Amino acid sequence: MKALIIDGYVDEPACLGVPPYFSPYARYIAGALRERGLSENDIHYLTIDTLRENPPGAGELIGKADLLVIIAGMTVPGKYLRASPITPGEIETIFRAASGVKVIGGPIRLGFSSEGGRAAKGTESGISLGEAVLAKMDVEAFIYDLFEGGAGGNGYSGSNGSFPAKLKAPESIDHRFRTTAEIGRWGSKGAFLIRQHPDYPYCMCELETYRGCGRQIHCSFCTEPFYGASDYRPVEDVVSEVSALYSHGARYFRIGRQPDLFSYHGTDAGGPVPKPVPEVLERLYRGIRNSAPELSVLHMDNANPITLAAYPEESEQILKTIIKYHTPGDVAAFGMETADPVVIAANSLKATSEEVFEAIKLVNRLGAVRGANGLPEILPGINFVHGLMGETKKTFQLNYDFLQQVFDSGLLLRRINIRQVMAFPGTPMYGRDEATRKHKKLFLDYKEQVRKNIDLPMLRRVVPEGTVLRDVMCEVHDRGVTFGRQLGSYPLLVGVPALLPLRKFTDITVTGHGMRSITGIPYPLHINTASPALIREIPGIGRKAADSIAAGIPYIDREDFLRRVNEGEKVISFIEI
């Protein structure tokens, strides 16, 4: 039996799977297939971007696969440097070309939408599935249950370790959620799939600690409650999965699949959110480091600011643990959503602006020190959502005033995410997102002001001119410019005015700032072979001095350079001769 997994990419409030990020979905499915007896050679993986390139054999693989699974679903909007999520038309085309059993799953079960639009649920999204089946709950559980008979958690076993796999009729399968015990097995068994990822070995493995939300009343727009109450994975299972991924060459990890890492295995103390248990996070991070001793990146994603505000002592212990074991450039993404108390109340949101401010201060106090890769150890990121119930023109001013307060206080934010709400069926927001359209122009004007007046000066503060960023991966060429990023959580986009080799790491000197990106030059700059465009970017000198340096090429050595260049002392630390 041959199985083909096509990754159409996912982007959820608490899971990212757009390259270079590799979500757990495909790995869990592969693990379930392995447990059902398929060999690694029988399980194939393609991303939608790879499929668009029409590699040799791809069409035949689709046509001959006994089981074809598409993973898809974007429940939060995003902009991506070199990846593009699957489209409804592509889903239909792939399914028409397939002859085996066809399944689609992932967050697409909640709907299919784009920024500023409402999402239709399931097959109501306008996608013609034909004979394909939509997994209405967990696609990995659906795939596991497709197989007849078997030995449960021990999988199938014969004299040669294989079996004649047989599939049930898809319409006969009961849709269900998988258990933490199942993904504890499947996550490790499916780790081999990373070797088929087109970015291997330079892909970020998204790690799940738990999903779901334990709050009694949920944020009006969030899809995370559809997964049920918080369902914590055992620390040992997460560590075992990391160990398995590491054994297959994974070196980049992000603990990103959870709504609030600080609440992992939290306890009910009668407060607004679970009380953090620092000892659990210590075991998690220490276990990951012991299992992947030579990892290159260990970052996190989501953190609930009210957890840090309500339990500052426990949160401080957790932050110290994170800084002890992680790699620099980390981001704790805060789902603030709004600074407007009216909107907070109308949408059952989590934290007041005062509580978010306290959480920002706490992260800055411990995490703002610059790390070995050129970035601060860990900084907060802020998410704003517009178009929520109760929003007025005053909301935009309150949000802007909050950001101005943060900036004027000398605090650092790694990034500010501003988006319009995506309203999905089953959420209180669905059908009540009139403000999305009502305030569209105001939203765009406000967003532009934030970018110019907050983002730009904040970025200059986070990475001042002359900062050296280590290990920037060059990813895209565009009109004579190479764009790259450090592998990590919310990496900075770097533009270099030269065509550098792609899929190669280089160190970069920061030379300029945009609203959400920076300009840089290779560090050190090989002055005798550098183009005039790169020389003009050297920090601390003007155009005239740069042109003079270019005219003096070649230089014999450091002493020759300093003797012949009037402003040589300003730039000698950035160049190599």
N, C-alpha and C positions, 0 to 999 in steps of 0.2 A: 504494500500500500504506500502511495506517495501523498504527502500533504504539503500544501503551499500556503504560507502565511504572507499576506500582502499588507504592509504597514502603511495605512493612509494617514497616519499621525493623529495624535490626540493632544488637546490642550484643555485642561480642566482647572478649577480653582485650586486643586491640590494634586495635580499630576501633569508633568510636561513630557511629551514624547515627540518633539519635532527636532530633527538633527541640528546639532550634534547630540541631543538628548535621546536616550533609548528607554522608552517606558517599560514597565513590567509586563504589560499585556502580552506581547509576543513571547516573552520568556516564559510566562506562566502557561500559555497555550502549548509551547514546545515541551515544557515539563510534563503537562498532562498527557500529551501524545507519547512521550517516552515511557511514562508509567503505563500506558495502554499497549506498550510493546513495540512501537515504531523505533527504528534505529535513528541515530543522528543523520545518517546518509539519506534517510527517507523523508526528512523534514527540511523543507526549503523555505527561505525567507527573502523577500524583496521589498524594498521601500517603493513607494509610488514614484519618487523621483528617479530611481534606478529603472523602473519599468518604462517611464517616459522616454528614456534613452534607447529603448528597444534593444536590449543586449541579446546576443545570439542565444537561441534556445528558450527565451522567455515565453514566447507565444506557445511553443510546444509544451512547456511546463504547465501553463495555464490550462491548455486543452486536455492534457493527460492526467492532471492531478485528480486523485480519487476524492480528495477533500481539499477545498479551497476556502480559506478564512480571510476576510478583510477586517482590519481594525481601523476604526475611524471615529471622529467626533470632536468638535471644537465647541466647548461650552463657555469659553471666554475668548475674546478676540485677541489676536496677536499679529505682529509683523515680524517676518523671519528673513534672515540675511540671504540664505541660499536654499531654502526649502519651501515647498508649496503644498498644503494639505490637499488630499484627494477631493475631487469634485463629484457632484451627483452624476454627471455624464460619464465620468470615468468609472464609477461604480457600476453603472448599467452596462458599459462596454465590456468590462472585465467579466461580469456574470454571464453575458451573452456568449462569450468565448469559452467559458468553462463548461465541462460536461459532467463533472463529478458532483458530489454533494457540496452545496454552496451556503456559507454562513457569513453573516456580517454582525459585528458586535463592538462593544466599547461604549463610550459615552454617546455615540450616535443613537443609542436606544432612548436617550432623553430628548433628542431632537437634532435638527440640522439647521444652522443659522449662521449669520454674519453680523458684524458689529452694527449696532443700532437697529437690528431687526428682531422680530419675534421668531420663535422656533416652533415648528410643527413637530409633534411627537411621533417617534417611530416611523411607520410606513406612511403616515400622513404628511411626511416631509416632501412629498412629490417625487421621491426616488422610486423608480419601477424595479422591484426586486425580482420579478419573474418567479422562478422556482427557488430562489434563494430564501433563506430563513433569517429573520432578525432575532438575535439572542436578546430576549427582553430583560434579562438580568445579567449574570456574569457569563461572558462568552467562554472563558476558560472552563467553567463548570459544564456549560452546554456541550462543549467539545468532548470533555471527558465522558459525559453521559451518553454520547452518541454511540459508543462502542458496546457491543453485546457481550454479556458474561464478564469473566475476568476475576482477578484476585484482589480487587479493591486497591488499598494503598500499596500492596506489594507488587502490583502490576501483573502482567501475564508472564509466564515462564514455561518454556518447553525444554527439550533436551539440548536445543541449540540457542536458547535464550530468546526465541522469537515465536510467533504464532500467526495463523491465518486471520488477520484482522477482518472484522465484519462490522458494518455500520447499521444502526437502526434507521428507520424512517425518521427524518428530522421532525416531522409534525407530531411524532409520538413522544417527544422528549418534554418533560416538565421543566419549565424555566425556574432556575433557583440561583441563589448566591452561593459562591464557594465559601469554604470555611478557612480559618487561619491555619488549621492543621494541613489542609490540602495545599495551600500556596507555600506553606513551610517546606513541603516536599517538592512541589513543582518549580519553585523559584530556583532551587539548587539544580534540579534535573535539567532545567531549560537554560542554564547559564551558558552552555556551549553555543547558543545561537548568536552570541555577541560576535563570534568569528565570521558570521555571514553579514554583519552590518557593513554598509559601504564606507563608514568612517573608521572602522576598526584599524588600529587599536585606539584611535582618538575619539571615542564617543563616551558621553557622560551617562553612566548607568543610574537611572532614577530608582531610588530605593523606597520601599513602602514600610512604614512602621505601624500605621493604622489608617483606617478611613472611617467615614461617618461622623456624625455630630451628636454629642450627648446633651445639647441644650434642649430644654422643653419647648421653647419657641424659637424658630429659626429665622435667620436673615431672609428678607422677603424675596431675594433674587437667587439665592445660592442653590446649586444642585447637589451639594455634598450630602444633605439630609436624605436624599433618595437612596443612599447606601445604608441607611439605618443608623442605629446608635454607634458610638465609638467602639471599634472592634480591634483591640490591640494585639499585635503580633508578639510572640515571645521574643525577648532579646536574642536568645540563642538561635532562633530561626533566621533573623535578619543577619546575624554574624555569619551563620553557615552559608547563606546566599552570597554574601560578600566574598567569603573564602572560595566558593565555587567559581564566581566570576573572575576573581583574581587568578585562579589556577588556569583560566582560559585567556589570560592576557589583559583583563580589565585593570585600568590604573586610575580611572576618573569616576568619582562617585558623588552623588548628591542625595542627601536624605530629604527628599522633596515630596513624597507621596504621603502627606498627612495635613490636616488643617491647622495643627498647632503642635510643633515638635516639643515645646515646653510642657505640654499636657500629656505627653506619652506616658501611659500607665498612671495617669493622675488619679487622685483619690477624691471622693466627695467629702468636702469639708463644710458644706453648707453655703459656700460662696457663689459668686456668679459663674465661675468656671472651676473645673477640677483643680485641686491643689497639686502643684508639681512635686515630683519625687526625684530629687537630684541624683540619688544613688542609681536609679535606673538609667539615666542618661550617661552617667560615668561608666556603667557596665557596657552600654551600647558603644560608646566611642572608644573605650579601651579595647573592647572586643574587635571592633573593625580594624583598629590600628594593628593589633596583634595578628589578625588574619590577613591583612594586606600591608605588610611592613614597608614596602617600597611604593606605596600609592603616590600618585602625582597630585591629585586633588581630592579633598574631602570637604564638601560644602553642605549647607542646609537650604531650606526655603522658608516655609510658612511658620509664622509665630503670631499668636494672638496677643495684641498689645495689652489687653485687659489682664491677661495672665501675669505679665511682668509688673503691671501696676498694682494688682491685688496681692501678689506674693513676691515682693521685691527681693527678700532674702534668699528664697529658694531659686528665684530666677537668676540672681547674681551667681549662685553656686553653679548653675547650669551653664551660664555664659563663661565662667572660668574653665569649666570642663571642655566646652566647645573650643575655646582658644588654645587650650593645652594640646588637643589632639587634631584639630582641623588643619587646613592650609589657609593662608591669608587670602583676602579678597572675598570673604564670605559675606552673605547678605541674609538678614532676618527680615522677610517680607511681611509687613504689617497690613492687614486688611482693615484700614481705617474707614474707608468708604465715604465719610463726610464729616465735616466739623459742625454741621447744622443740627442743633438739638431737636428741632422739629422733625427733620428727616430721620434722625436716629430713632425717635419714638415711633414714627409711622411705619418704619421698616424693621423694627425689632433688632436693631444693630447692637454691636457688642460694647463699644468703648466710647466714652466721651472724649472730646478733644484734649481735656486736661489729663485724662488717663494716658492717652497716646503720647502726649508730650513727656510725661514721666517715663514712659517706656523708651522713648527716643533718648532721653538723657541717660538712662541706665546703660543702654547699649554703647553709647558714645563714651561714657566714663571708662568702660573696660576695653572697648574694641577699636577706638579711633587711632591707636598707635600703629605706625606703618610697619608692614611685614616684609618678609624677604622678597616677595614678588613685586614690590613697589606699591601695593595697595594697602589700605588699612586692614587690620585683622578681620573685623566684622563691623558692618554698619547696618542701620535699618533702611529698609525700602518702604515706601508708602504707596498704597493703592487707593485711588479715589474712583467711585462709581457715580455717574450722573444719570439723570432720568428717573430717579427713585421717587416713590410716593412722597408728597409733601414738599417737593423741591420748588423753590421760587428763585427770583433773581438774587435775593439776599444770600442764598446758599453759596453761590459762586464767590461772593465777596467774603463770606466767612471762611471758605476753604482757602482762598488766597491769603487772607489775613493770618491764618494758621501757619501756612508755609513761610510767610514773611517773619512771623514770630520765631520759628525754628531757625531761619537763616540769621536773623538779628542776634540770636542767642549764641551764635558761633558754633552751633551743632552741625553735624554732617549727616547728610542723607545720600545713600548710594544711588538711588534712582526714585523718581516720582512717576507712577503709572496712573494716567488719567484715561478713563474709558467711559463709554456709554453703556448702559445696562443692556444685557441680552436676557430677554424674558422667556422662560421655558414653561411649558404646560406643567401644572402641578405646583408651581410656586405662586405665592400671593401676588407677585408682580405681574403675572401673565394677564394681559388684557388691560393693565392699569398703568402702562408706561407712556402715557400721553406726554409727559415732560421731555421725553427723548426727542420728540419732534417739536414741541412747543418752544424749547430753548436751544434749538440746534445752532443758530448763529451766535447766541451768547456763549454757548459751550465752546465753539471754535475760537472766538475772540479771547475768552478766558484762558484756554489751553495755550494759545500763542503767548499771552502775557506771562504765564508760568514758565514757559520754555525760555523766554528772553530774560526775565527778571529774577528768576529763582534758579532754574536748571543750569544756565550758563555760568553764573558766578559760583554756584555750588560745586560744579564740576572743576572749576579752577581751584577751588579750595581742596577738593578731594585728591586731585592729581595735578599739582602745580607744574608750570612749565619747567622742564629740566628733570622731572621725575623719570626714572628708568623703570619700565614695565618689563618683567621677565617672561619669556616663553609665550609670545604672541603667535598664535597659529594663523598663517596666511591662508585665506579661504577663497577670495573672489577677486578677479580683475575687472575693472570698469573704467573705461576711458583713461587709461594710463595710470590709474590709481589701484594699489593693492589694499583690499580691506581684510582685516583680520581681527581676532579676538583671543584673549586668554581663555582657556577652557575653564569654566566655572559657572557659578550662579549669577545670572544677569551680568554677563561680561561686557566691558566697555568696547564699543566699536572703534577701531583704530584705522585711519586712512593714511597710507604712505604714498607720496607722489613718485612712485617708481613701480616697475613690474618685478615683484619678488617671486621666487618659486613658491607655488601653492603646496599646501599640505606639509609645510616646513615651519619649524618654530624659529623665531628670531626675537632678540631683545630690542625694545623700542624706547627712544627718548621722546618724551612728550614735548611737542613744540607749539601746539595751538589747540584751541578749544572751540567746539560747536555747541549747540544747545544740548545734544545728547551723545556726542561723539568727540573724538579728539584726533588731531593730526600728529604724526610722529615720523621719526627717521630711524633707520637701523642704528643700534648701539653696540659697539662703537662704529662710527661712520668711517669707512675706508676712504679717506679724503682724496687719495690719488686716482681713484676710479669712480668717485661719486659724481652724479650729474649736477649741473648748475641748480636744478630744481630742488634737489636734496640739500645742497650747500646753503641755499637761501632759507631753509627751514631751521638751520642751527640756532639754538636759543642764544639770545644776548647780543646779536649783531643785526645790523640793517642790511638792506639790499645792496648798497654800495660796497660795504665791507665784504659781503658774501661774493659779489662778483670779482672783487680783488683777489680773494682766496682762490676762486676758480681759475682766474687768469694765471696764478702762480704755480699751478700744478705742472710737474710733479715736485714733491718735497722729498728731500733725502732722508730726513729723520726728524725727531721731535725738535732738536735744537735748530735745525734749518727752518722749520715752520715758525717757531717763536721769533727767530731773528728777522724773518721776512714779512710776518703778519703783525700789523700794529695792534690788533685786538686779539692776538693769539692766546693770551692767558685766559680770556673769557670762554674759549671754546675747546681748549686742548683736552679737557676731561671728557668731551663727547666724541672725539675722533681717534682714529688709529692711522699710523703712517707705515 
